Amino acid sequence: MNNDSARTTKFPTGTLVFGLILIVVSLATLSRTFFHWSFDMPLLLIIVVAFAGVAMIISGLSAAGKRRQRESEIPAPTDPNL
């Protein structure tokens, strides 16, 4: 009953979150260099990683909820004359 054309592709949340971490860290480093700002870089990294972890947890919970909802649905009959 489960054919490949009906399956949805899994969204790579981990890749997205890791990319966002790299973007934030690089922008913070560049802005610190160009604007001569002074902030605590280890604290910034801890905050960014904490928010990334929260984003991954929320994504995992929403994916589990969608999977549970999809599994609880009654599948349509294959023959429309039934």
PyMOL Python script that loads the backbone (N, CA, C, O; Angstrom):
from pymol import cmd

cmd.read_pdbstr("""\
ATOM      1  N   MET A   1       0.815  -1.194   0.000  1.00  0.00           N
ATOM      2  CA  MET A   1       0.000   0.000   0.000  1.00  0.00           C
ATOM      3  C   MET A   1       0.860   1.259   0.000  1.00  0.00           C
ATOM      4  O   MET A   1       0.396   2.325  -0.404  1.00  0.00           O
ATOM      5  N   ASN A   2       2.081   1.148   0.440  1.00  0.00           N
ATOM      6  CA  ASN A   2       2.941   2.315   0.552  1.00  0.00           C
ATOM      7  C   ASN A   2       3.891   2.355  -0.638  1.00  0.00           C
ATOM      8  O   ASN A   2       4.950   1.727  -0.620  1.00  0.00           O
ATOM      9  N   ASN A   3       3.505   3.097  -1.670  1.00  0.00           N
ATOM     10  CA  ASN A   3       4.369   3.184  -2.839  1.00  0.00           C
ATOM     11  C   ASN A   3       5.277   4.398  -2.729  1.00  0.00           C
ATOM     12  O   ASN A   3       5.008   5.323  -1.963  1.00  0.00           O
ATOM     13  N   ASP A   4       6.358   4.384  -3.504  1.00  0.00           N
ATOM     14  CA  ASP A   4       7.368   5.438  -3.399  1.00  0.00           C
ATOM     15  C   ASP A   4       6.880   6.790  -3.893  1.00  0.00           C
ATOM     16  O   ASP A   4       7.378   7.819  -3.437  1.00  0.00           O
ATOM     17  N   SER A   5       5.920   6.818  -4.811  1.00  0.00           N
ATOM     18  CA  SER A   5       5.451   8.099  -5.334  1.00  0.00           C
ATOM     19  C   SER A   5       4.633   8.865  -4.297  1.00  0.00           C
ATOM     20  O   SER A   5       4.584  10.094  -4.344  1.00  0.00           O
ATOM     21  N   ALA A   6       3.997   8.168  -3.371  1.00  0.00           N
ATOM     22  CA  ALA A   6       3.176   8.826  -2.356  1.00  0.00           C
ATOM     23  C   ALA A   6       3.987   9.235  -1.131  1.00  0.00           C
ATOM     24  O   ALA A   6       3.507  10.014  -0.307  1.00  0.00           O
ATOM     25  N   ARG A   7       5.200   8.724  -1.002  1.00  0.00           N
ATOM     26  CA  ARG A   7       6.019   9.056   0.167  1.00  0.00           C
ATOM     27  C   ARG A   7       6.570  10.460   0.029  1.00  0.00           C
ATOM     28  O   ARG A   7       6.954  10.889  -1.059  1.00  0.00           O
ATOM     29  N   THR A   8       6.603  11.167   1.141  1.00  0.00           N
ATOM     30  CA  THR A   8       7.171  12.505   1.138  1.00  0.00           C
ATOM     31  C   THR A   8       8.636  12.423   1.526  1.00  0.00           C
ATOM     32  O   THR A   8       9.038  11.534   2.277  1.00  0.00           O
ATOM     33  N   THR A   9       9.425  13.339   1.019  1.00  0.00           N
ATOM     34  CA  THR A   9      10.839  13.343   1.360  1.00  0.00           C
ATOM     35  C   THR A   9      11.032  14.019   2.709  1.00  0.00           C
ATOM     36  O   THR A   9      10.321  14.962   3.055  1.00  0.00           O
ATOM     37  N   LYS A  10      11.993  13.527   3.455  1.00  0.00           N
ATOM     38  CA  LYS A  10      12.271  14.061   4.784  1.00  0.00           C
ATOM     39  C   LYS A  10      13.084  15.342   4.650  1.00  0.00           C
ATOM     40  O   LYS A  10      14.074  15.387   3.920  1.00  0.00           O
ATOM     41  N   PHE A  11      12.660  16.374   5.356  1.00  0.00           N
ATOM     42  CA  PHE A  11      13.361  17.655   5.318  1.00  0.00           C
ATOM     43  C   PHE A  11      14.603  17.574   6.195  1.00  0.00           C
ATOM     44  O   PHE A  11      14.504  17.161   7.350  1.00  0.00           O
ATOM     45  N   PRO A  12      15.766  17.957   5.682  1.00  0.00           N
ATOM     46  CA  PRO A  12      17.013  17.842   6.459  1.00  0.00           C
ATOM     47  C   PRO A  12      17.155  18.965   7.487  1.00  0.00           C
ATOM     48  O   PRO A  12      17.885  19.930   7.261  1.00  0.00           O
ATOM     49  N   THR A  13      16.468  18.836   8.599  1.00  0.00           N
ATOM     50  CA  THR A  13      16.472  19.880   9.619  1.00  0.00           C
ATOM     51  C   THR A  13      17.855  20.078  10.218  1.00  0.00           C
ATOM     52  O   THR A  13      18.266  21.210  10.470  1.00  0.00           O
ATOM     53  N   GLY A  14      18.567  18.998  10.445  1.00  0.00           N
ATOM     54  CA  GLY A  14      19.903  19.108  11.021  1.00  0.00           C
ATOM     55  C   GLY A  14      20.843  19.913  10.141  1.00  0.00           C
ATOM     56  O   GLY A  14      21.634  20.716  10.636  1.00  0.00           O
ATOM     57  N   THR A  15      20.755  19.697   8.836  1.00  0.00           N
ATOM     58  CA  THR A  15      21.589  20.451   7.903  1.00  0.00           C
ATOM     59  C   THR A  15      21.233  21.928   7.925  1.00  0.00           C
ATOM     60  O   THR A  15      22.116  22.786   7.899  1.00  0.00           O
ATOM     61  N   LEU A  16      19.949  22.221   7.972  1.00  0.00           N
ATOM     62  CA  LEU A  16      19.504  23.616   8.011  1.00  0.00           C
ATOM     63  C   LEU A  16      19.982  24.306   9.285  1.00  0.00           C
ATOM     64  O   LEU A  16      20.483  25.429   9.234  1.00  0.00           O
ATOM     65  N   VAL A  17      19.830  23.649  10.411  1.00  0.00           N
ATOM     66  CA  VAL A  17      20.238  24.242  11.688  1.00  0.00           C
ATOM     67  C   VAL A  17      21.753  24.438  11.730  1.00  0.00           C
ATOM     68  O   VAL A  17      22.234  25.472  12.194  1.00  0.00           O
ATOM     69  N   PHE A  18      22.497  23.455  11.252  1.00  0.00           N
ATOM     70  CA  PHE A  18      23.954  23.589  11.233  1.00  0.00           C
ATOM     71  C   PHE A  18      24.381  24.741  10.319  1.00  0.00           C
ATOM     72  O   PHE A  18      25.302  25.485  10.653  1.00  0.00           O
ATOM     73  N   GLY A  19      23.723  24.890   9.179  1.00  0.00           N
ATOM     74  CA  GLY A  19      24.015  26.007   8.286  1.00  0.00           C
ATOM     75  C   GLY A  19      23.705  27.346   8.921  1.00  0.00           C
ATOM     76  O   GLY A  19      24.456  28.307   8.757  1.00  0.00           O
ATOM     77  N   LEU A  20      22.593  27.413   9.652  1.00  0.00           N
ATOM     78  CA  LEU A  20      22.252  28.660  10.336  1.00  0.00           C
ATOM     79  C   LEU A  20      23.263  29.001  11.427  1.00  0.00           C
ATOM     80  O   LEU A  20      23.589  30.170  11.630  1.00  0.00           O
ATOM     81  N   ILE A  21      23.758  27.987  12.126  1.00  0.00           N
ATOM     82  CA  ILE A  21      24.788  28.225  13.140  1.00  0.00           C
ATOM     83  C   ILE A  21      26.032  28.820  12.487  1.00  0.00           C
ATOM     84  O   ILE A  21      26.604  29.787  12.991  1.00  0.00           O
ATOM     85  N   LEU A  22      26.445  28.239  11.367  1.00  0.00           N
ATOM     86  CA  LEU A  22      27.632  28.749  10.684  1.00  0.00           C
ATOM     87  C   LEU A  22      27.436  30.176  10.192  1.00  0.00           C
ATOM     88  O   LEU A  22      28.356  30.991  10.272  1.00  0.00           O
ATOM     89  N   ILE A  23      26.252  30.486   9.685  1.00  0.00           N
ATOM     90  CA  ILE A  23      25.973  31.841   9.210  1.00  0.00           C
ATOM     91  C   ILE A  23      26.016  32.839  10.362  1.00  0.00           C
ATOM     92  O   ILE A  23      26.612  33.908  10.231  1.00  0.00           O
ATOM     93  N   VAL A  24      25.394  32.504  11.483  1.00  0.00           N
ATOM     94  CA  VAL A  24      25.372  33.421  12.628  1.00  0.00           C
ATOM     95  C   VAL A  24      26.778  33.651  13.167  1.00  0.00           C
ATOM     96  O   VAL A  24      27.150  34.786  13.467  1.00  0.00           O
ATOM     97  N   VAL A  25      27.552  32.593  13.292  1.00  0.00           N
ATOM     98  CA  VAL A  25      28.913  32.741  13.815  1.00  0.00           C
ATOM     99  C   VAL A  25      29.772  33.562  12.859  1.00  0.00           C
ATOM    100  O   VAL A  25      30.538  34.419  13.298  1.00  0.00           O
ATOM    101  N   SER A  26      29.652  33.309  11.563  1.00  0.00           N
ATOM    102  CA  SER A  26      30.467  34.072  10.613  1.00  0.00           C
ATOM    103  C   SER A  26      30.046  35.538  10.562  1.00  0.00           C
ATOM    104  O   SER A  26      30.904  36.417  10.481  1.00  0.00           O
ATOM    105  N   LEU A  27      28.740  35.822  10.608  1.00  0.00           N
ATOM    106  CA  LEU A  27      28.286  37.212  10.626  1.00  0.00           C
ATOM    107  C   LEU A  27      28.720  37.926  11.905  1.00  0.00           C
ATOM    108  O   LEU A  27      29.084  39.102  11.871  1.00  0.00           O
ATOM    109  N   ALA A  28      28.679  37.217  13.024  1.00  0.00           N
ATOM    110  CA  ALA A  28      29.124  37.829  14.279  1.00  0.00           C
ATOM    111  C   ALA A  28      30.614  38.137  14.238  1.00  0.00           C
ATOM    112  O   ALA A  28      31.047  39.188  14.711  1.00  0.00           O
ATOM    113  N   THR A  29      31.389  37.233  13.680  1.00  0.00           N
ATOM    114  CA  THR A  29      32.824  37.461  13.582  1.00  0.00           C
ATOM    115  C   THR A  29      33.139  38.617  12.634  1.00  0.00           C
ATOM    116  O   THR A  29      33.983  39.461  12.934  1.00  0.00           O
ATOM    117  N   LEU A  30      32.454  38.650  11.489  1.00  0.00           N
ATOM    118  CA  LEU A  30      32.678  39.744  10.543  1.00  0.00           C
ATOM    119  C   LEU A  30      32.259  41.094  11.118  1.00  0.00           C
ATOM    120  O   LEU A  30      32.968  42.088  10.964  1.00  0.00           O
ATOM    121  N   SER A  31      31.108  41.123  11.780  1.00  0.00           N
ATOM    122  CA  SER A  31      30.662  42.396  12.349  1.00  0.00           C
ATOM    123  C   SER A  31      31.583  42.851  13.477  1.00  0.00           C
ATOM    124  O   SER A  31      31.803  44.047  13.665  1.00  0.00           O
ATOM    125  N   ARG A  32      32.107  41.907  14.208  1.00  0.00           N
ATOM    126  CA  ARG A  32      33.049  42.244  15.277  1.00  0.00           C
ATOM    127  C   ARG A  32      34.341  42.817  14.692  1.00  0.00           C
ATOM    128  O   ARG A  32      34.946  43.720  15.270  1.00  0.00           O
ATOM    129  N   THR A  33      34.755  42.287  13.547  1.00  0.00           N
ATOM    130  CA  THR A  33      35.972  42.771  12.901  1.00  0.00           C
ATOM    131  C   THR A  33      35.768  44.148  12.271  1.00  0.00           C
ATOM    132  O   THR A  33      36.592  45.046  12.449  1.00  0.00           O
ATOM    133  N   PHE A  34      34.673  44.310  11.536  1.00  0.00           N
ATOM    134  CA  PHE A  34      34.452  45.564  10.807  1.00  0.00           C
ATOM    135  C   PHE A  34      34.026  46.718  11.710  1.00  0.00           C
ATOM    136  O   PHE A  34      34.468  47.850  11.517  1.00  0.00           O
ATOM    137  N   PHE A  35      33.178  46.441  12.685  1.00  0.00           N
ATOM    138  CA  PHE A  35      32.639  47.516  13.518  1.00  0.00           C
ATOM    139  C   PHE A  35      33.365  47.666  14.849  1.00  0.00           C
ATOM    140  O   PHE A  35      33.020  48.535  15.651  1.00  0.00           O
ATOM    141  N   HIS A  36      34.362  46.829  15.088  1.00  0.00           N
ATOM    142  CA  HIS A  36      35.166  46.870  16.316  1.00  0.00           C
ATOM    143  C   HIS A  36      34.291  46.752  17.571  1.00  0.00           C
ATOM    144  O   HIS A  36      34.490  47.452  18.563  1.00  0.00           O
ATOM    145  N   TRP A  37      33.316  45.840  17.486  1.00  0.00           N
ATOM    146  CA  TRP A  37      32.470  45.581  18.641  1.00  0.00           C
ATOM    147  C   TRP A  37      33.211  44.671  19.600  1.00  0.00           C
ATOM    148  O   TRP A  37      34.116  43.928  19.218  1.00  0.00           O
ATOM    149  N   SER A  38      32.808  44.750  20.838  1.00  0.00           N
ATOM    150  CA  SER A  38      33.403  43.887  21.841  1.00  0.00           C
ATOM    151  C   SER A  38      32.286  43.111  22.535  1.00  0.00           C
ATOM    152  O   SER A  38      31.499  43.683  23.289  1.00  0.00           O
ATOM    153  N   PHE A  39      32.225  41.810  22.275  1.00  0.00           N
ATOM    154  CA  PHE A  39      31.264  40.961  22.977  1.00  0.00           C
ATOM    155  C   PHE A  39      31.915  39.617  23.250  1.00  0.00           C
ATOM    156  O   PHE A  39      32.935  39.262  22.660  1.00  0.00           O
ATOM    157  N   ASP A  40      31.308  38.898  24.144  1.00  0.00           N
ATOM    158  CA  ASP A  40      31.855  37.625  24.600  1.00  0.00           C
ATOM    159  C   ASP A  40      31.517  36.537  23.584  1.00  0.00           C
ATOM    160  O   ASP A  40      30.372  36.092  23.511  1.00  0.00           O
ATOM    161  N   MET A  41      32.504  36.108  22.802  1.00  0.00           N
ATOM    162  CA  MET A  41      32.275  35.127  21.745  1.00  0.00           C
ATOM    163  C   MET A  41      31.866  33.753  22.295  1.00  0.00           C
ATOM    164  O   MET A  41      30.957  33.147  21.729  1.00  0.00           O
ATOM    165  N   PRO A  42      32.479  33.227  23.361  1.00  0.00           N
ATOM    166  CA  PRO A  42      32.012  31.933  23.879  1.00  0.00           C
ATOM    167  C   PRO A  42      30.556  31.965  24.342  1.00  0.00           C
ATOM    168  O   PRO A  42      29.822  30.995  24.151  1.00  0.00           O
ATOM    169  N   LEU A  43      30.139  33.067  24.942  1.00  0.00           N
ATOM    170  CA  LEU A  43      28.748  33.178  25.361  1.00  0.00           C
ATOM    171  C   LEU A  43      27.817  33.201  24.151  1.00  0.00           C
ATOM    172  O   LEU A  43      26.747  32.593  24.180  1.00  0.00           O
ATOM    173  N   LEU A  44      28.219  33.899  23.092  1.00  0.00           N
ATOM    174  CA  LEU A  44      27.425  33.916  21.865  1.00  0.00           C
ATOM    175  C   LEU A  44      27.291  32.514  21.279  1.00  0.00           C
ATOM    176  O   LEU A  44      26.206  32.121  20.851  1.00  0.00           O
ATOM    177  N   LEU A  45      28.378  31.765  21.257  1.00  0.00           N
ATOM    178  CA  LEU A  45      28.327  30.403  20.720  1.00  0.00           C
ATOM    179  C   LEU A  45      27.419  29.506  21.556  1.00  0.00           C
ATOM    180  O   LEU A  45      26.685  28.686  21.005  1.00  0.00           O
ATOM    181  N   ILE A  46      27.461  29.652  22.864  1.00  0.00           N
ATOM    182  CA  ILE A  46      26.587  28.860  23.732  1.00  0.00           C
ATOM    183  C   ILE A  46      25.124  29.183  23.451  1.00  0.00           C
ATOM    184  O   ILE A  46      24.291  28.279  23.380  1.00  0.00           O
ATOM    185  N   ILE A  47      24.809  30.451  23.293  1.00  0.00           N
ATOM    186  CA  ILE A  47      23.423  30.857  23.022  1.00  0.00           C
ATOM    187  C   ILE A  47      22.961  30.336  21.666  1.00  0.00           C
ATOM    188  O   ILE A  47      21.842  29.837  21.540  1.00  0.00           O
ATOM    189  N   VAL A  48      23.815  30.450  20.651  1.00  0.00           N
ATOM    190  CA  VAL A  48      23.446  29.987  19.307  1.00  0.00           C
ATOM    191  C   VAL A  48      23.220  28.480  19.298  1.00  0.00           C
ATOM    192  O   VAL A  48      22.250  28.004  18.709  1.00  0.00           O
ATOM    193  N   VAL A  49      24.097  27.733  19.938  1.00  0.00           N
ATOM    194  CA  VAL A  49      23.940  26.274  19.981  1.00  0.00           C
ATOM    195  C   VAL A  49      22.699  25.888  20.783  1.00  0.00           C
ATOM    196  O   VAL A  49      22.021  24.922  20.435  1.00  0.00           O
ATOM    197  N   ALA A  50      22.393  26.619  21.840  1.00  0.00           N
ATOM    198  CA  ALA A  50      21.186  26.332  22.625  1.00  0.00           C
ATOM    199  C   ALA A  50      19.930  26.555  21.786  1.00  0.00           C
ATOM    200  O   ALA A  50      19.019  25.728  21.801  1.00  0.00           O
ATOM    201  N   PHE A  51      19.877  27.668  21.054  1.00  0.00           N
ATOM    202  CA  PHE A  51      18.719  27.907  20.192  1.00  0.00           C
ATOM    203  C   PHE A  51      18.629  26.877  19.068  1.00  0.00           C
ATOM    204  O   PHE A  51      17.530  26.487  18.677  1.00  0.00           O
ATOM    205  N   ALA A  52      19.765  26.437  18.550  1.00  0.00           N
ATOM    206  CA  ALA A  52      19.758  25.403  17.516  1.00  0.00           C
ATOM    207  C   ALA A  52      19.212  24.091  18.073  1.00  0.00           C
ATOM    208  O   ALA A  52      18.459  23.392  17.395  1.00  0.00           O
ATOM    209  N   GLY A  53      19.585  23.762  19.291  1.00  0.00           N
ATOM    210  CA  GLY A  53      19.050  22.555  19.916  1.00  0.00           C
ATOM    211  C   GLY A  53      17.551  22.628  20.120  1.00  0.00           C
ATOM    212  O   GLY A  53      16.841  21.647  19.897  1.00  0.00           O
ATOM    213  N   VAL A  54      17.065  23.788  20.542  1.00  0.00           N
ATOM    214  CA  VAL A  54      15.617  23.971  20.708  1.00  0.00           C
ATOM    215  C   VAL A  54      14.909  23.828  19.364  1.00  0.00           C
ATOM    216  O   VAL A  54      13.846  23.214  19.286  1.00  0.00           O
ATOM    217  N   ALA A  55      15.493  24.392  18.302  1.00  0.00           N
ATOM    218  CA  ALA A  55      14.889  24.276  16.971  1.00  0.00           C
ATOM    219  C   ALA A  55      14.836  22.826  16.512  1.00  0.00           C
ATOM    220  O   ALA A  55      13.850  22.408  15.905  1.00  0.00           O
ATOM    221  N   MET A  56      15.875  22.058  16.790  1.00  0.00           N
ATOM    222  CA  MET A  56      15.883  20.649  16.390  1.00  0.00           C
ATOM    223  C   MET A  56      14.882  19.835  17.203  1.00  0.00           C
ATOM    224  O   MET A  56      14.256  18.924  16.662  1.00  0.00           O
ATOM    225  N   ILE A  57      14.717  20.140  18.480  1.00  0.00           N
ATOM    226  CA  ILE A  57      13.729  19.439  19.302  1.00  0.00           C
ATOM    227  C   ILE A  57      12.320  19.728  18.802  1.00  0.00           C
ATOM    228  O   ILE A  57      11.506  18.813  18.678  1.00  0.00           O
ATOM    229  N   ILE A  58      12.028  20.987  18.514  1.00  0.00           N
ATOM    230  CA  ILE A  58      10.699  21.350  18.008  1.00  0.00           C
ATOM    231  C   ILE A  58      10.441  20.679  16.667  1.00  0.00           C
ATOM    232  O   ILE A  58       9.335  20.196  16.421  1.00  0.00           O
ATOM    233  N   SER A  59      11.439  20.640  15.802  1.00  0.00           N
ATOM    234  CA  SER A  59      11.288  19.986  14.507  1.00  0.00           C
ATOM    235  C   SER A  59      11.027  18.486  14.670  1.00  0.00           C
ATOM    236  O   SER A  59      10.187  17.920  13.971  1.00  0.00           O
ATOM    237  N   GLY A  60      11.737  17.857  15.579  1.00  0.00           N
ATOM    238  CA  GLY A  60      11.523  16.430  15.820  1.00  0.00           C
ATOM    239  C   GLY A  60      10.144  16.131  16.366  1.00  0.00           C
ATOM    240  O   GLY A  60       9.515  15.150  15.969  1.00  0.00           O
ATOM    241  N   LEU A  61       9.666  16.974  17.282  1.00  0.00           N
ATOM    242  CA  LEU A  61       8.326  16.770  17.831  1.00  0.00           C
ATOM    243  C   LEU A  61       7.247  16.977  16.772  1.00  0.00           C
ATOM    244  O   LEU A  61       6.267  16.233  16.733  1.00  0.00           O
ATOM    245  N   SER A  62       7.420  17.974  15.919  1.00  0.00           N
ATOM    246  CA  SER A  62       6.413  18.196  14.878  1.00  0.00           C
ATOM    247  C   SER A  62       6.429  17.068  13.854  1.00  0.00           C
ATOM    248  O   SER A  62       5.373  16.674  13.360  1.00  0.00           O
ATOM    249  N   ALA A  63       7.605  16.542  13.526  1.00  0.00           N
ATOM    250  CA  ALA A  63       7.682  15.416  12.594  1.00  0.00           C
ATOM    251  C   ALA A  63       7.031  14.172  13.192  1.00  0.00           C
ATOM    252  O   ALA A  63       6.348  13.430  12.485  1.00  0.00           O
ATOM    253  N   ALA A  64       7.235  13.941  14.481  1.00  0.00           N
ATOM    254  CA  ALA A  64       6.605  12.788  15.130  1.00  0.00           C
ATOM    255  C   ALA A  64       5.092  12.942  15.161  1.00  0.00           C
ATOM    256  O   ALA A  64       4.364  11.967  14.972  1.00  0.00           O
ATOM    257  N   GLY A  65       4.613  14.160  15.398  1.00  0.00           N
ATOM    258  CA  GLY A  65       3.168  14.398  15.389  1.00  0.00           C
ATOM    259  C   GLY A  65       2.561  14.181  14.020  1.00  0.00           C
ATOM    260  O   GLY A  65       1.477  13.611  13.903  1.00  0.00           O
ATOM    261  N   LYS A  66       3.252  14.631  12.978  1.00  0.00           N
ATOM    262  CA  LYS A  66       2.752  14.423  11.613  1.00  0.00           C
ATOM    263  C   LYS A  66       2.740  12.944  11.260  1.00  0.00           C
ATOM    264  O   LYS A  66       1.803  12.461  10.624  1.00  0.00           O
ATOM    265  N   ARG A  67       3.783  12.219  11.672  1.00  0.00           N
ATOM    266  CA  ARG A  67       3.848  10.792  11.384  1.00  0.00           C
ATOM    267  C   ARG A  67       2.726  10.052  12.103  1.00  0.00           C
ATOM    268  O   ARG A  67       2.092   9.169  11.525  1.00  0.00           O
ATOM    269  N   ARG A  68       2.480  10.409  13.360  1.00  0.00           N
ATOM    270  CA  ARG A  68       1.417   9.765  14.124  1.00  0.00           C
ATOM    271  C   ARG A  68       0.061  10.041  13.493  1.00  0.00           C
ATOM    272  O   ARG A  68      -0.786   9.151  13.416  1.00  0.00           O
ATOM    273  N   GLN A  69      -0.145  11.272  13.041  1.00  0.00           N
ATOM    274  CA  GLN A  69      -1.414  11.627  12.411  1.00  0.00           C
ATOM    275  C   GLN A  69      -1.581  10.878  11.088  1.00  0.00           C
ATOM    276  O   GLN A  69      -2.679  10.420  10.771  1.00  0.00           O
ATOM    277  N   ARG A  70      -0.504  10.750  10.318  1.00  0.00           N
ATOM    278  CA  ARG A  70      -0.572  10.054   9.037  1.00  0.00           C
ATOM    279  C   ARG A  70      -0.839   8.564   9.236  1.00  0.00           C
ATOM    280  O   ARG A  70      -1.559   7.955   8.445  1.00  0.00           O
ATOM    281  N   GLU A  71      -0.266   7.970  10.287  1.00  0.00           N
ATOM    282  CA  GLU A  71      -0.471   6.548  10.538  1.00  0.00           C
ATOM    283  C   GLU A  71      -1.867   6.259  11.070  1.00  0.00           C
ATOM    284  O   GLU A  71      -2.371   5.152  10.881  1.00  0.00           O
ATOM    285  N   SER A  72      -2.508   7.222  11.730  1.00  0.00           N
ATOM    286  CA  SER A  72      -3.826   6.984  12.301  1.00  0.00           C
ATOM    287  C   SER A  72      -4.949   7.174  11.285  1.00  0.00           C
ATOM    288  O   SER A  72      -6.087   6.783  11.546  1.00  0.00           O
ATOM    289  N   GLU A  73      -4.646   7.769  10.132  1.00  0.00           N
ATOM    290  CA  GLU A  73      -5.676   7.955   9.114  1.00  0.00           C
ATOM    291  C   GLU A  73      -6.027   6.620   8.470  1.00  0.00           C
ATOM    292  O   GLU A  73      -5.170   5.756   8.283  1.00  0.00           O
ATOM    293  N   ILE A  74      -7.284   6.473   8.139  1.00  0.00           N
ATOM    294  CA  ILE A  74      -7.740   5.267   7.459  1.00  0.00           C
ATOM    295  C   ILE A  74      -7.398   5.420   5.979  1.00  0.00           C
ATOM    296  O   ILE A  74      -7.795   6.406   5.358  1.00  0.00           O
ATOM    297  N   PRO A  75      -6.667   4.462   5.404  1.00  0.00           N
ATOM    298  CA  PRO A  75      -6.295   4.599   3.998  1.00  0.00           C
ATOM    299  C   PRO A  75      -7.510   4.433   3.085  1.00  0.00           C
ATOM    300  O   PRO A  75      -8.444   3.694   3.395  1.00  0.00           O
ATOM    301  N   ALA A  76      -7.477   5.121   1.979  1.00  0.00           N
ATOM    302  CA  ALA A  76      -8.561   5.021   1.003  1.00  0.00           C
ATOM    303  C   ALA A  76      -8.492   3.671   0.313  1.00  0.00           C
ATOM    304  O   ALA A  76      -7.403   3.130   0.120  1.00  0.00           O
ATOM    305  N   PRO A  77      -9.640   3.118  -0.061  1.00  0.00           N
ATOM    306  CA  PRO A  77      -9.618   1.834  -0.771  1.00  0.00           C
ATOM    307  C   PRO A  77      -8.960   1.998  -2.137  1.00  0.00           C
ATOM    308  O   PRO A  77      -9.056   3.048  -2.772  1.00  0.00           O
ATOM    309  N   THR A  78      -8.292   0.936  -2.571  1.00  0.00           N
ATOM    310  CA  THR A  78      -7.606   1.004  -3.854  1.00  0.00           C
ATOM    311  C   THR A  78      -8.577   0.908  -5.019  1.00  0.00           C
ATOM    312  O   THR A  78      -8.317   1.457  -6.090  1.00  0.00           O
ATOM    313  N   ASP A  79      -9.690   0.220  -4.824  1.00  0.00           N
ATOM    314  CA  ASP A  79     -10.689   0.074  -5.882  1.00  0.00           C
ATOM    315  C   ASP A  79     -11.836   1.041  -5.592  1.00  0.00           C
ATOM    316  O   ASP A  79     -12.476   0.915  -4.549  1.00  0.00           O
ATOM    317  N   PRO A  80     -12.120   2.001  -6.475  1.00  0.00           N
ATOM    318  CA  PRO A  80     -13.188   2.963  -6.196  1.00  0.00           C
ATOM    319  C   PRO A  80     -14.583   2.347  -6.206  1.00  0.00           C
ATOM    320  O   PRO A  80     -15.534   2.999  -5.776  1.00  0.00           O
ATOM    321  N   ASN A  81     -14.737   1.113  -6.682  1.00  0.00           N
ATOM    322  CA  ASN A  81     -16.052   0.464  -6.721  1.00  0.00           C
ATOM    323  C   ASN A  81     -16.406  -0.210  -5.409  1.00  0.00           C
ATOM    324  O   ASN A  81     -17.496  -0.770  -5.286  1.00  0.00           O
ATOM    325  N   LEU A  82     -15.518  -0.174  -4.425  1.00  0.00           N
ATOM    326  CA  LEU A  82     -15.802  -0.839  -3.146  1.00  0.00           C
ATOM    327  C   LEU A  82     -16.691  -0.045  -2.283  1.00  0.00           C
ATOM    328  O   LEU A  82     -17.019  -0.473  -1.176  1.00  0.00           O
TER     329      LEU A  82
END
""", "prot")
cmd.dss("prot")
cmd.show_as("cartoon", "prot")
cmd.util.cbc("prot")
cmd.orient("prot")
